[in-house]
Amino acid sequence: MVEPDREVEKNTDASRTWLPVVAGAVMNPEGYCLMHRRPPGKAYAGLWEFPGGKLEHTEKPVESLIRELGEEIGITPLAEACRPALFAEQAAGEGRPDIVLMLYIVDAWHGTPQALEGGEIGWFSPAEVQRLPMPPMDRDLAERLFW
């Protein structure tokens, strides 16, 4: 039992040993999902992924998702249209920490999607997504989301 006048040491972001990442399954009214092809020079170059990126220390996941989709594909999702769906984990390796990827379904936004950071984007049916080459975590999420 902790004595009432004793302070308990708490974990801080500085001691985080895992990397939180958010991504969006951006879905149009016809049921197609927007996927982003990773540009040359980045890890998993040429593979298709759900667009998104790393959380900043001061952000909540949905705030990060809105920022990342704006930076990466030029859209501004409506916060109420970002629904938590799934997550995937990848163990540490090659000089990086464990990664936890949080996937949101996004079905309303402002703007027109475009590839702003290189690579390309495309709209795919769930069956077409299944045939795309993807990084392992995106593959795991796509399989659980669509099948």
N, C-alpha and C positions, 0 to 999 in steps of 0.2 A: 504494500500500500504506500502511496506517495504522501508524504507529509504536506499539509496545506501551505506552509510557508516556503516550501522547496520548489525551485523552478525545475521544470522538466525540459531537457534538450529536445528540440524538434528538428525534423529534417527540413532542409531548404532546397531551393532550386539549384543552388551551387553544388549540392551533393547528389544531384540526380544522376543515376547510372543508366538511364534509358532515354531514348529520343522519341517524343510524341510527334506524330505526323497525322495530318488530316487530308482527306480526299473526298471528292464529290462524284456521285453517280448522277450526273446531270441528265435528266430524262425529259424528252419532249412529249407533247400530248399523244403522239402516235406510238409511244412506247420504245422509241430509239434512245440509245445511250450515247452521250458524247465521250469519246476517248481521245487521249492525247498521245502522240508518238514522241518519245524522248529524242532530243536532238543529238547530233554527233558531239563527242567530247564529254558526255555525261555518263554516269553509271547506267547500265542497261540501255545504251544508245540504240535507237531503232525499234525498241519494243514499245508496245501500247500500254497505257496506264490510265487509271482514273486521275484526273487533274487534281493538284493540291500541293501541299508542302509542309514544312516544319512549323510548329507553333513557336511563337516568341514567348519569352518568360512571362510577360504581362498579359497574355491573351487567354481567353477561354477558347475551347476548340471551335465553336461556331464562328467566333470573331476571326480566328485564324483562317477558317475555310473561306469566309467572305473576302478577306484580304487576298489570300492566295489565288482564288479564282479570278479576281480582278487583275492581279499581276500576270497570271499565266495565260488566261483565255479571254480577258476583257469583258467579263460579265459581273454584275453585282447581284448576287442571290438575295432574295428576300429572306430575312432571318427566320420568319415563321414557316418558310418553305424548305428549310434545311432540317431533315429528320434523321436522327441517329439510326443507323441500320446495323452495321457489323463492325467487328475489329479483327485484326490479324496481328500476330507477333512474329518477329524474326530475331533469333539469337545474335549476339554480338559477333563480329568478325572483321578481319582486315582493317583494324584500326578504328572501328566504329562501335558505338554502344548497341545494346538491344534496341530494337525499334518496335513501337506499337503504332499501327496504322488504324485510324478511326475513319470509317466510311459513312458518309451521310448521303441520303437520297435528296436531290435538289430538283424541284419541279416548277419553280417560278423564279424569274430573274429579270433584270433590266440589261439591255445591251445585246449585241450580236457576237456570239462566240467566234474567236479568231486565235490563231497561234501567235502569241506575242513574244515568246522566249525561244523561238526556233522550233524545229520539229514540225508537226502538222496535227490537225484535228480531223475528226470524222464522226458521223452519226452511224451507229450500228444497231441492228436488231440484236436481241439476246442471243440468237443462234449464231450471228456473225461474230459477236464478242467472243463466243466460245472458240472460234477458230483463229483469233488473233494471237500472235506471239506476245507474251506478257512477262514481266518480272514475277517471281514466285508469290509474293504477297498479293499482288493484284489478281493473279490467277486464282488464288484461294478465295478472295473476296468475290470475284465474278462468278465462280462456281456456286458459291453459297447464295449469292443474290439472285441468280437467274435459273438455277436448276434445283 
